[in-house]
Amino acid sequence: MTFIAYAIIVLVMLVWTFWRPPAAAAMAMCMYGFEQWAQSQEPFFFIHGTLTNFVVGGIVLLGMFRKWMLRGTLFGDYPRVGVVSMSLFALAAISMLWGVYVPFADHPDVIIGWVTLLLFAIVVPLLISSLDDLRVMLMAFLTLGTAVLLLLLSTASMYRRGIVFQGLLDPTTLQTKTGNPLAIGAMAGYVAIVGILMNFQQLSRFWQFIRWGTSALAMFFAVMTARGAFMAAIAIIALALPASRGLRSFAGITRLVLALCILGGLTSFIFSEFGQGDEFRRKSMWNSDAMHQATETRLGMSRRALEYWVQRPEYWLMGIGNGACRSPEIVNHYPHNVPIEVLVEEGFLGLALLVSLLIMAFQAFRTSYRICRHRADARGLVVTAGALGLYMFVLSNKEGELTGDSWLFCMSIIMGRVANVLRRSQSEMSADENPAALLKICA
C-alpha cells in the first residue's frame, strides 16, 4: 500500500504541476515530510534515500519547463534580491578555494545540500511570477502538507521526537532509527502559517471551515517535534494576523479577535495535552533546564566558530571558507546559526550580502502590502508569504546551514518578484483611472 500511496501522490503532483506549474513548489516544500513518511513505512525508501529527492527535483524541473512553455520566459520581473542571493551563493562556492577545511570528503551530505540549494533557491522562484502563481503555490502546499501530516498521524509511529523508520536500527546506539524532527516541525509550522493567515475566497472557501483543524494538526506535530518551530510559528501568526485580516471595519476586528482567541485556545490545549503529555517531553523537551542546555549548546557552537574567525584577521573580509566550521578543529559541525555561519565562513562581505538580501525582502513585502492592503484575498497572500519568510529567518538562527536553508532565499526572491510585478502593473495604469481599478492587479 505504501508504494501505491507514494505513486498516487507523485502522479497527482505531476498532473497538478503540468496544469499549474507553481504547484511544483508545494512538492518541494513538503519534500522532507513526504520523504520521512515513506521511510517510516518501507525500508526501501531509506535504503534508496535520494529517490524522493530525485522525484521532487524532477517535478520542479517539469514545472520550470511548463512555465517556460506557457509564458515564453522565466526571468521576467526578476528582482535584485535574487541577484544578491546568487552573489552570496557564488561567494560561498568560491570561498572553498581558500578555505581552511573542505568538507566534501568527510561530509558527502554537503554535496546534497548544494544541489538542494541550487534547485530550491534558484529554480523554484522562477515558477512564481504573479500573485496568482503565489496563490496556486500556497493552496497546493496547504493541500499536500495537510495530506502528508495526516499520513504521518495515521500510519507512522514516533519515538521521542522523531518519526520511526520501520525495521531500521541506528548502528551506533542500536536504537530505533528515527528521522530529523526539526524538518517535520518546520513543515508543520509552514502548514499552520498558511492555513491561518490566508483569506480564502471563492472555491477555496472550503478551507475556511477546516483551517483550524488543519492548523491544530500542524501545531500538534510542531509541539511534538521542535520547540523552536512551535513557539516561532505561534508568535509569527499572532503578529501577522492583524495585517492579514485587516482592521478597517468592525467585522474585520471581530474576525481578528475571534481568530486570536481560537489560536490562544488551540495553543494552550495542544501544549498542555501533548507538549507535556509524557515523561520524555516533560523532562527532555519542555523542561526549562533542558531548553537552557539546548540553547547553550547552540550558542557554544556559534561561540567557537566566532572565536576561531576573530583570531585570524586575514579571514575577516572573505571568511574561512564555506563548510569550514565542520572541521574538527573548529566546531566539528555547522553552527546551527546561518547569520553567524555566513559571517565566519564568508566574512564581512558575505554578511553584508545577507543583510542586504533581508532588507530587500522586507522592502518587497512592504511594497506588496501597500498595493494589496484593500483586498482581502491578495492581502492574505502577501502577509502569508511575508510570515513564511520571517519564520524561515527565525529558524535559520537556531538550526540549519547556508546550503541547507534554501527556503529563506527562495521566499525572499518570490516576495521580490511579486513586488516587481505589482509595482509594474500599478505604474502602467493611467493616473486618470478610478483608484478602485488598481485592485485588478491583485487578482
C-alpha positions in Angstrom: 0.0 0.0 0.0 2.9 2.4 0.7 4.2 2.1 -2.8 0.7 2.7 -4.2 0.1 5.8 -2.0 3.5 7.1 -2.9 2.9 6.7 -6.6 -0.6 8.3 -6.3 0.8 11.4 -4.6 3.6 11.7 -7.1 1.2 11.3 -10.0 -1.2 13.8 -8.6 1.6 16.4 -8.2 2.9 15.7 -11.7 -0.6 16.3 -13.2 -1.1 19.4 -11.0 2.3 20.7 -12.0 1.6 20.2 -15.7 -1.7 22.0 -15.3 -0.4 24.8 -13.0 3.4 24.9 -12.8 3.6 26.8 -9.4 2.2 23.7 -7.7 5.7 22.1 -8.1 6.9 24.5 -5.4 4.5 22.8 -2.9 6.1 19.4 -3.6 9.5 21.0 -2.8 8.2 22.5 0.5 6.9 19.1 1.6 9.9 17.0 0.4 11.3 16.2 3.8 8.0 15.4 5.4 7.0 13.2 2.4 10.3 11.5 2.4 10.1 10.7 6.1 6.6 9.3 5.8 7.8 7.0 3.0 10.8 5.9 5.1 8.6 5.2 8.1 6.6 2.7 6.0 9.2 0.9 3.9 12.9 0.3 4.4 13.2 0.6 0.6 12.9 4.4 0.8 15.6 4.6 3.4 18.0 2.4 1.6 17.4 4.5 -1.6 17.4 7.7 0.4 17.9 10.0 -2.6 15.0 8.6 -4.6 12.4 11.2 -3.2 14.9 14.0 -3.8 15.2 13.0 -7.4 11.4 12.7 -7.7 10.9 16.1 -6.2 13.7 17.6 -8.4 12.1 16.1 -11.5 8.7 17.6 -10.6 10.3 21.1 -10.0 12.1 20.9 -13.4 8.9 19.9 -15.1 7.2 22.9 -13.5 10.0 25.1 -14.8 9.7 23.7 -18.3 5.9 24.1 -18.4 6.2 27.6 -17.1 8.6 28.5 -19.9 6.2 26.8 -22.4 3.2 28.8 -21.2 4.8 32.2 -20.6 7.8 32.1 -23.0 10.1 33.5 -20.4 11.3 32.6 -16.9 13.1 35.7 -15.8 10.6 38.5 -16.3 10.5 40.9 -13.3 13.4 39.1 -11.7 14.3 41.0 -8.6 17.5 42.5 -7.3 17.2 40.3 -4.2 17.7 37.3 -6.5 20.9 38.8 -7.8 22.1 39.3 -4.3 21.2 35.8 -3.4 23.1 34.4 -6.4 26.1 36.6 -5.4 26.1 35.1 -1.9 26.0 31.6 -3.3 28.8 32.4 -5.7 30.9 33.8 -2.9 30.2 30.7 -0.7 31.3 28.4 -3.6 34.4 30.4 -4.4 35.4 30.7 -0.8 36.2 27.0 -0.7 39.2 27.7 -2.8 40.9 29.4 0.2 39.0 27.6 2.9 40.8 26.2 5.9 38.8 22.9 5.5 36.9 21.5 2.5 34.1 19.3 3.9 33.2 17.2 0.8 35.4 14.2 1.7 34.2 13.8 5.3 30.7 15.1 4.8 29.2 14.0 1.5 25.8 15.4 2.6 27.3 18.8 1.8 27.0 18.0 -1.9 23.3 17.1 -1.5 22.9 20.4 0.4 24.4 22.4 -2.5 22.2 20.6 -5.1 19.1 21.3 -3.0 20.1 24.9 -2.6 20.5 25.5 -6.3 17.3 23.7 -7.1 15.1 25.3 -4.5 16.6 28.8 -4.2 17.2 29.3 -7.9 14.6 27.2 -9.8 11.6 27.3 -7.5 11.3 31.2 -7.6 11.2 31.0 -11.4 7.8 29.3 -11.0 6.2 32.3 -9.2 5.8 35.5 -11.3 2.4 36.8 -10.1 0.0 36.8 -7.1 -2.0 34.1 -8.9 1.1 31.9 -9.1 1.7 32.5 -5.3 -1.9 31.6 -4.6 -1.5 28.3 -6.6 1.7 27.5 -4.7 0.2 28.1 -1.3 -3.0 26.3 -1.9 -1.1 23.3 -3.4 1.2 23.3 -0.4 -1.7 23.5 2.1 -3.4 20.6 0.4 -0.3 18.4 0.1 1.1 19.4 3.5 -2.2 18.5 5.2 -2.2 15.2 3.4 1.4 14.4 4.5 0.6 15.3 8.1 -2.5 13.1 8.1 -0.4 10.2 6.7 2.2 10.7 9.4 -0.6 10.8 12.1 -2.4 7.8 10.8 0.4 5.4 9.7 3.7 6.4 11.3 5.0 5.9 14.8 7.0 8.3 16.9 9.8 7.6 19.3 10.6 10.6 21.5 10.7 13.5 18.9 11.3 11.6 15.7 9.3 9.6 13.1 10.3 5.9 13.4 11.8 4.2 10.4 10.3 0.7 10.5 12.7 -2.2 10.5 15.8 0.0 10.9 18.2 0.4 13.9 20.8 3.1 14.4 24.2 1.2 14.2 25.8 3.4 16.8 23.1 3.2 19.5 21.2 0.0 18.4 18.0 2.0 19.0 15.2 2.6 16.6 16.2 4.7 13.6 14.2 8.0 13.5 14.0 10.9 11.2 15.1 14.5 11.7 12.4 16.1 13.9 13.3 19.6 13.0 12.3 19.0 9.4 8.9 17.8 10.5 8.5 20.7 12.9 9.4 23.3 10.3 7.0 21.9 7.7 4.2 21.8 10.4 4.9 25.4 11.1 4.5 26.2 7.3 1.2 24.5 7.3 -0.1 26.4 10.4 1.0 29.7 9.0 -0.6 29.2 5.6 -3.8 27.7 7.0 -4.4 30.5 9.4 -3.1 33.6 7.6 -4.6 33.2 4.2 -8.0 34.8 3.4 -9.9 32.2 1.4 -12.2 33.3 -1.4 -14.4 31.7 -4.0 -13.8 27.9 -4.3 -11.1 28.0 -1.7 -13.6 28.9 0.9 -13.7 25.2 1.7 -10.6 25.9 3.7 -12.4 28.4 5.8 -14.3 25.6 7.5 -11.3 23.3 8.1 -8.4 25.8 8.6 -8.4 25.4 12.4 -8.5 21.6 12.2 -5.6 21.7 9.8 -3.7 24.2 11.9 -4.3 22.1 15.1 -2.9 19.1 13.3 0.2 21.1 12.3 0.7 22.5 15.8 0.4 19.0 17.2 3.4 17.9 15.1 5.3 21.1 15.9 4.9 20.8 19.6 5.9 17.1 19.5 9.0 17.6 17.4 10.5 21.0 17.6 10.2 23.6 20.4 11.6 26.5 18.4 9.4 25.8 15.4 6.3 25.7 17.6 7.0 28.9 19.5 8.1 30.8 16.4 5.0 29.8 14.4 2.6 30.8 17.2 4.4 34.2 17.7 4.5 35.0 14.0 0.9 34.0 13.4 -0.2 36.3 16.3 2.0 39.1 14.9 0.7 38.8 11.3 -3.0 38.1 12.0 -3.9 41.8 12.3 -2.2 42.6 8.9 -3.9 39.6 7.2 -7.4 40.2 8.5 -7.4 44.0 8.3 -8.7 46.4 10.9 -10.7 48.7 8.6 -14.2 47.6 9.8 -16.0 46.2 12.8 -16.3 42.9 11.0 -12.6 42.7 10.4 -11.8 43.5 14.1 -14.3 40.9 15.2 -12.7 38.2 12.9 -9.3 39.2 14.2 -10.3 38.9 17.9 -12.1 35.6 17.2 -9.0 34.2 15.4 -6.7 35.2 18.2 -9.0 33.6 20.8 -9.1 30.4 18.8 -5.3 30.5 18.3 -4.7 31.0 22.0 -7.1 28.2 23.0 -5.6 25.8 20.5 -2.1 26.6 21.6 -2.9 26.2 25.3 -4.8 22.9 24.7 -2.2 21.3 22.4 0.7 22.3 24.7 -1.0 21.0 27.8 -2.2 17.8 26.3 0.7 16.8 24.1 3.7 19.1 24.9 3.9 17.7 28.4 1.9 14.5 27.8 4.7 12.1 28.6 7.8 11.8 30.7 10.2 12.5 27.8 8.6 15.8 26.8 8.3 16.9 30.4 11.9 16.2 31.2 13.7 16.5 27.8 11.8 18.9 25.6 9.8 21.4 27.6 11.7 21.3 30.8 13.3 24.7 31.4 16.7 23.1 32.3 16.6 21.1 29.1 15.7 24.1 27.0 18.5 26.1 28.6 21.0 23.3 27.9 19.9 23.1 24.3 20.3 26.9 23.9 23.8 26.8 25.5 24.8 24.0 23.2 23.9 26.0 20.1 25.4 29.2 21.5 28.6 27.3 22.2 28.9 26.2 18.6 28.5 29.7 17.4 30.9 31.0 20.0 33.7 28.5 19.0 33.2 29.4 15.3 33.4 33.2 16.1 36.5 32.8 18.3 38.3 30.9 15.5 37.4 33.6 13.0 38.2 36.6 15.2 41.7 35.3 15.9 42.5 35.2 12.2 42.2 38.8 10.8 43.2 37.6 7.3 39.8 35.9 7.0 37.7 38.8 8.3 36.7 40.1 4.9 36.1 36.9 2.9 35.7 34.2 5.6 37.4 30.9 6.3 35.6 29.1 3.5 32.1 27.6 3.1 31.7 24.4 5.2 34.9 25.0 7.2 33.1 25.1 10.5 32.7 21.3 10.1 36.4 21.0 10.7 37.2 19.0 13.9 39.5 21.9 14.9 36.6 24.5 14.8 33.1 23.2 15.6 33.1 19.8 14.0 29.6 20.7 12.8 27.7 23.6 11.3 27.0 26.2 13.9 23.2 26.0 13.7 23.0 29.8 13.1 23.1 30.9 9.5 24.0 34.6 10.1 26.9 33.5 12.3 27.9 30.9 9.8 27.9 33.4 6.9 30.0 35.8 8.9 32.6 33.2 9.8 32.7 31.3 6.5 32.1 34.1 4.0 33.3 37.1 6.1 32.1 40.6 6.3 31.3 40.5 2.6 29.0 37.6 2.9 27.3 39.1 5.9 26.8 42.3 4.0 25.1 40.4 1.2 22.9 38.5 3.6 21.8 41.7 5.4 21.1 43.4 2.0 19.0 40.4 1.0 16.9 40.6 4.1 16.4 44.4 3.8 15.3 44.0 0.1 12.9 41.2 1.1 11.3 43.4 3.8 11.0 46.3 1.3 9.4 44.0 -1.2 6.9 42.9 1.4 6.1 46.4 2.4 5.6 47.4 -1.3 3.3 44.5 -2.0 1.3 45.0 1.2 0.8 48.7 0.4 -0.6 47.9 -3.0 -2.8 45.0 -1.9 -4.0 46.1 1.5 -7.5 46.9 0.4 -8.3 43.5 -1.0 -8.7 40.7 1.5 -7.5 37.7 -0.6 -4.5 39.5 -2.1 -3.6 41.0 1.3 -3.7 37.5 2.8 -1.4 36.1 0.2 1.2 38.9 0.7 1.0 38.6 4.5 1.3 34.8 4.4 4.4 35.0 2.1 5.9 37.6 4.4 5.2 35.5 7.5 6.7 32.4 5.9 9.8 34.4 5.1 10.1 35.7 8.7 9.5 32.2 10.1 12.3 30.8 7.9 14.6 33.6 9.0 13.9 32.9 12.7 14.5 29.2 12.2 17.8 30.0 10.4 19.0 31.5 13.7 18.6 28.2 15.6 19.0 25.4 13.0 20.3 24.7 9.5 23.1 26.0 7.5 23.6 28.2 4.4 23.4 25.3 1.9 20.5 23.7 3.8 18.4 26.7 4.4 17.3 27.4 0.8 13.7 28.4 1.7 14.8 31.6 3.3 16.3 32.7 0.0 13.6 31.2 -2.1 10.8 33.1 -0.3 12.8 36.3 -0.4 13.2 36.1 -4.2 9.5 35.2 -4.5 8.5 38.3 -2.5 10.8 40.4 -4.6 9.4 39.1 -7.8 5.8 39.6 -6.7 6.5 43.1 -5.6 8.1 43.9 -9.0 5.0 42.6 -10.8 2.7 44.6 -8.6 4.8 47.8 -8.9 5.0 47.5 -12.7 1.3 46.8 -13.1 0.4 49.8 -10.9 2.7 52.1 -12.9 1.1 51.0 -16.2 -2.3 52.2 -15.1 -3.3 55.7 -16.0 -3.5 58.3 -13.3 -7.0 59.2 -14.6 -8.4 55.8 -13.9 -10.6 55.1 -10.9 -8.4 54.2 -8.0 -10.5 51.1 -7.4 -9.3 49.8 -10.7 -5.9 49.4 -9.1 -7.3 46.4 -7.3 -7.4 44.5 -10.5 -3.7 44.0 -10.5 -4.1 41.9 -7.3 -6.4 39.4 -9.0 
